[in-house]
Amino acid sequence: MYATFTRIAVVVAAFTIAGLGLITGCSGSITWEEARQADTYEAYQSYVEDNPEGEHVEEAQNRADNRYWDAIKEDSTAEAYETYLEEFPDGAFRTDAQGRLNQISSASMATKGRVTGSNVIIRSDHTTESPSAGVVAREGTVVQILDLYSSGNSKEAILKRDVTIITNGNQISLPEGKAVKILSDRSDSVRASFSTPQYGATEATISKNNIEAMSGEKWYKIQTNDDITGWIYGKFIEEL
């Protein structure tokens, strides 16, 4: 339910939400035309309270929701979005409010890490098969660590050095840190699959000396300064 006018006045004062001037000096019920002319959260909320069966109640509630969100959408405090969710549990911006709240909560718990490689891929999930969410180009870049995941029993591996292989008559150069999936294990090599922009999905035999298994290794969920969020293999993160 929408809160009373008095309660909102207290909330506004407590959280210093700019632009929500209180309607004072009014006598009697506020009309729809008066609410529209004022075009504020308080005006629409007063109309709803004064005219619970009014013709424009639904529109007034929607406009109150919009004006309230306009006032807090740039706020950086968790309290602002918690208050919105309390006042508008079914509001049009509840998903945005919850997302902002989650971001603020994660940032407050985050620690810092340093990326120890260049052109390190940020994955959308903690697996080498998930899509790329971006790249950390420069070694030494400092990022926020948001979460940690242990990979468990995995068939994934990365290359320990630059490798050139020949398969199906094609010479393919793979960089250090390239992710591959192990298909089968041999005495001194593995059969692995990987993907490249030029050749797409490919299989090849790679020496075990050139790969590092990722089973039991860590993945870090990170956020960069330009707001890219995703997962980086633990080998490329140094906790600070």
C-alpha positions as MATLAB code, in Angstrom:
seq = 'MYATFTRIAVVVAAFTIAGLGLITGCSGSITWEEARQADTYEAYQSYVEDNPEGEHVEEAQNRADNRYWDAIKEDSTAEAYETYLEEFPDGAFRTDAQGRLNQISSASMATKGRVTGSNVIIRSDHTTESPSAGVVAREGTVVQILDLYSSGNSKEAILKRDVTIITNGNQISLPEGKAVKILSDRSDSVRASFSTPQYGATEATISKNNIEAMSGEKWYKIQTNDDITGWIYGKFIEEL';
ca = [
       0.000    0.000    0.000;
       1.044    3.598   -0.504;
       2.216    5.221    2.738;
       0.495    8.190    4.289;
       1.439   11.741    3.397;
       2.830   12.320    6.893;
       5.099    9.283    6.723;
       6.499   10.330    3.349;
       7.304   13.793    4.701;
       9.399   12.135    7.413;
      11.140    9.843    4.889;
      11.947   12.765    2.605;
      13.440   14.747    5.472;
      15.437   11.787    6.705;
      17.026   10.966    3.369;
      17.230   14.528    1.974;
      15.550   13.622   -1.295;
      15.797   16.766   -3.392;
      12.899   18.270   -5.254;
      10.036   16.874   -3.194;
       8.531   20.065   -1.746;
       5.730   19.498    0.727;
       2.297   20.861   -0.069;
       1.331   23.266    2.690;
      -1.481   25.608    3.315;
      -4.028   23.409    1.585;
      -7.559   23.264    2.874;
      -9.923   20.493    1.969;
      -9.315   17.827   -0.654;
      -6.834   18.357   -3.459;
      -8.377   18.098   -6.899;
      -6.905   16.254   -9.871;
      -6.218   19.545  -11.654;
      -4.379   20.871   -8.611;
      -2.314   17.672   -8.399;
      -1.430   17.877  -12.079;
      -0.428   21.525  -11.805;
       1.831   20.813   -8.827;
       3.173   17.677  -10.588;
       4.979   16.408   -7.491;
       5.005   13.118   -5.641;
       3.286   14.727   -2.650;
       0.525   16.239   -4.763;
      -0.359   12.945   -6.418;
      -0.130   11.091   -3.118;
      -2.453   13.634   -1.493;
      -4.926   13.212   -4.329;
      -4.933    9.431   -3.807;
      -5.491    9.802   -0.061;
      -8.162   12.502   -0.434;
      -9.953   10.750   -3.299;
      -9.623    6.968   -2.758;
     -12.481    6.369   -5.217;
     -11.448    9.154   -7.574;
     -11.473    8.802  -11.322;
      -7.730    9.407  -11.606;
      -6.428    7.329   -8.685;
      -4.515    4.815  -10.805;
      -2.890    7.528  -12.911;
      -2.026    9.477   -9.761;
      -0.363    6.411   -8.239;
       1.689    5.870  -11.389;
       2.742    9.509  -11.488;
       3.631    9.442   -7.791;
       5.803    6.396   -8.490;
       7.554    8.190  -11.380;
       8.162   11.412   -9.447;
       9.513    9.561   -6.431;
      11.894    7.537   -8.611;
      13.059   10.683  -10.430;
      14.058   12.116   -7.062;
      16.155    9.136   -5.882;
      17.460    7.447   -9.040;
      20.883    9.131   -8.768;
      21.188    8.471   -5.032;
      24.178    6.449   -3.838;
      22.751    5.251   -0.525;
      21.103    1.927    0.175;
      18.485    3.652    2.342;
      17.009    5.520   -0.630;
      16.293    2.329   -2.569;
      15.155    0.394    0.489;
      12.631    3.164    1.154;
      11.415    3.062   -2.452;
      10.843   -0.708   -2.233;
       8.924   -0.240    1.012;
       6.765    2.553   -0.379;
       6.249    0.997   -3.829;
       6.504   -2.810   -3.486;
       4.780   -3.156   -6.871;
       6.284   -0.001   -8.366;
       7.391    0.316  -11.966;
      11.026    0.688  -10.899;
      11.250   -2.084   -8.316;
      13.672   -4.124  -10.469;
      15.933   -1.101  -10.951;
      15.780   -0.287   -7.244;
      16.704   -3.835   -6.261;
      19.541   -3.838   -8.777;
      20.938   -0.575   -7.386;
      20.598   -1.943   -3.875;
      22.511   -5.087   -4.838;
      25.267   -3.008   -6.448;
      25.676   -0.866   -3.365;
      25.702   -3.936   -1.128;
      28.320   -5.700   -3.288;
      30.536   -2.626   -3.470;
      30.510   -2.220    0.301;
      31.717   -5.819    0.718;
      34.223   -5.807   -2.124;
      37.970   -6.130   -1.772;
      40.541   -5.103   -4.338;
      42.609   -7.255   -6.674;
      45.320   -6.693   -9.265;
      45.144   -8.321  -12.705;
      48.429  -10.153  -13.334;
      48.173  -10.557  -17.116;
      47.374   -8.490  -20.184;
      44.291   -8.908  -22.400;
      42.691  -11.121  -19.755;
      39.165  -12.167  -20.707;
      36.311  -11.370  -18.314;
      33.731  -14.172  -18.580;
      30.000  -13.869  -17.969;
      30.218  -16.959  -15.731;
      32.930  -18.938  -13.936;
      33.735  -21.197  -16.893;
      35.887  -20.809  -19.992;
      32.916  -21.790  -22.156;
      30.804  -18.797  -21.067;
      30.689  -15.705  -23.315;
      33.154  -12.883  -22.886;
      31.894   -9.855  -20.948;
      34.981   -7.791  -21.737;
      38.765   -7.706  -21.503;
      41.263   -6.260  -19.033;
      43.877   -4.977  -21.461;
      46.642   -3.847  -19.126;
      48.561   -5.941  -16.629;
      48.439   -4.389  -13.159;
      44.900   -3.028  -13.492;
      43.207   -2.827  -10.080;
      39.637   -4.175   -9.876;
      36.998   -4.798   -7.226;
      36.594   -8.435   -6.140;
      32.912   -9.202   -5.580;
      32.815  -12.980   -5.177;
      34.894  -16.166   -5.246;
      34.194  -19.566   -6.813;
      36.187  -22.823   -6.722;
      35.987  -24.703  -10.007;
      35.948  -28.255   -8.579;
      36.410  -31.192  -10.946;
      36.746  -29.467  -14.305;
      37.868  -30.505  -17.783;
      39.024  -26.993  -18.532;
      42.625  -25.871  -18.939;
      44.612  -22.832  -20.068;
      47.804  -22.563  -22.084;
      50.927  -21.816  -20.055;
      52.690  -20.220  -23.031;
      52.118  -19.190  -26.653;
      51.562  -22.294  -28.774;
      51.418  -22.890  -32.530;
      49.595  -25.994  -33.718;
      48.805  -27.451  -37.121;
      45.410  -29.069  -37.636;
      43.535  -29.829  -40.842;
      46.341  -28.153  -42.760;
      45.907  -24.884  -40.842;
      48.626  -23.319  -38.712;
      46.963  -21.767  -35.681;
      48.711  -19.553  -33.128;
      47.224  -19.654  -29.651;
      48.271  -17.133  -26.970;
      49.307  -17.794  -23.402;
      46.200  -17.946  -21.196;
      43.980  -19.302  -23.993;
      41.204  -21.489  -22.561;
      40.726  -25.024  -23.918;
      38.476  -27.936  -22.992;
      40.120  -31.341  -22.539;
      38.337  -34.046  -24.524;
      40.658  -36.967  -23.849;
      43.885  -37.630  -21.945;
      46.947  -39.319  -23.473;
      50.337  -40.170  -22.000;
      52.095  -36.929  -22.863;
      49.349  -34.870  -24.526;
      45.632  -34.136  -24.527;
      43.020  -33.836  -27.208;
      41.420  -30.461  -26.664;
      38.784  -28.220  -28.210;
      38.874  -24.447  -28.442;
      37.538  -21.629  -30.576;
      39.251  -18.873  -32.566;
      37.743  -15.992  -34.541;
      39.355  -17.228  -37.780;
      38.642  -20.948  -37.585;
      35.754  -21.209  -35.139;
      35.394  -24.405  -33.073;
      38.513  -26.531  -33.498;
      40.052  -29.683  -32.029;
      43.779  -30.368  -31.747;
      46.388  -32.361  -29.853;
      48.370  -30.265  -27.377;
      51.383  -31.271  -25.300;
      50.771  -31.507  -21.571;
      53.847  -29.331  -21.089;
      51.880  -26.463  -22.615;
      48.698  -26.647  -20.544;
      47.643  -26.071  -16.977;
      44.545  -27.851  -15.717;
      41.995  -25.636  -13.996;
      40.405  -28.279  -11.761;
      40.094  -27.042   -8.190;
      41.249  -23.539   -9.115;
      39.566  -20.282   -8.182;
      37.506  -17.854  -10.217;
      37.016  -14.266   -9.077;
      33.954  -12.186   -9.830;
      35.275   -8.687  -10.445;
      34.129   -5.219  -11.415;
      36.331   -2.835  -13.386;
      36.463    0.941  -13.082;
      34.365    1.205  -16.260;
      31.640   -0.986  -14.674;
      32.315   -4.259  -16.496;
      31.333   -7.113  -14.196;
      32.238  -10.771  -14.729;
      34.552  -13.629  -13.814;
      38.341  -13.926  -14.202;
      40.335  -17.105  -13.730;
      42.150  -17.000  -10.392;
      45.625  -17.272  -11.901;
      45.214  -13.750  -13.237;
      44.119  -12.089   -9.984;
      46.291  -11.100   -7.034;
      44.285  -10.148   -3.953;
      45.368   -6.863   -2.353;
];
